[in-house]
Amino acid sequence: MADRVDALLPQTQCRRCGFDACRPYAKALAEGHSAVNRCPPGGAHGIEQLAELLGVAVLPLDPDCGSEADPGVAWIDPAVCIGCARCLPPCPVDAILGAARYLHTIIEPQCTGCELCITSCPVDCIVMRPRSAAGRPPVAAVNHARYELHRARLERGALRLSQLLEERKRAARPADSPPTL
């Protein structure tokens, strides 16, 4: 059931529902631990679909989760960006292009409007702007695929960091000392 619920969610991974991603929210819904009205990007139509699938009453969107209005896309002010790269990890779909000490920019067609990058910026150079006339929010399947790639990249990075730290510990130990646990 969680798979069927997850397939109805817009996969913006915005966390407005109170969960870390769409999948944990879908699981909570499938298990009856959350209400169907906590996904602003899904809006009233999404709530209706979820309620029908789960056989529960349709509820109005929970205002504590936000509004269903499209928040637009993130935009980085190039005159203010310091290239700190703090906005890169929180973007759940890797819609930000840049690297440390370089100017960053948003790839508009990939931006889900989650707003997670805004709070990570130490110089407040990220704001939300309306989508361009040609810009449509990415579709759920694309959002989901990009999110899974993002998660896999972060996991690889964490594993590599762990391996490097272990190598440094081994190199710092004298050859005749026993390993520490």
Phi, psi and omega in degrees: 000323180300324178296318180293320177295313181302324180294338179274343183280151184286352176062033177283342179057035188279343179072007180296336180285347182099000178250160184291343181192178181294321183298313177298325176295316179300318180296316179297321177296313182299328180270000179077022183260002180213162180270155183283355188255032185249013183243091179302318180297331178285334177062194182299321180297317179296320178297317179299316180296316180296316180299318179296314181299318186271352180069038179238171181288146174285132179240154174290154179305133178293116183296339177293343180268349181117191180248164180274003176296138179297119180290351182090212180232155176287150177221135180253124179286112184294337180283343184250333183302130180257002178072029183287340178070013178289342180280343185292308183299320182287343181290112187288350181235015179051049179268009179249130180254128179161177178209167180306134179068018175234153177299141179252155177214156180265135174271095190307315181296343181260346183288126180271352182078023184291337179071008182292337181285335187301310184289342181281345186277120182284346181245010178052047180263004181251127177226163176266137178229157177298150176296149176296164182304325181272348185278123174248148174299144178296153182282158186306316183298321178291315178303314182297315180297317180293324178295316179297321176297318178299312180299317180296320179296317179296320178296318177298318179296317179295320178296316180296319178297317178299317179296318179297318179296320178295318177299319179295320178299315180296320181291330182279340180284136173299149185300328184266001180269146180287152177295145177267151180253000000 
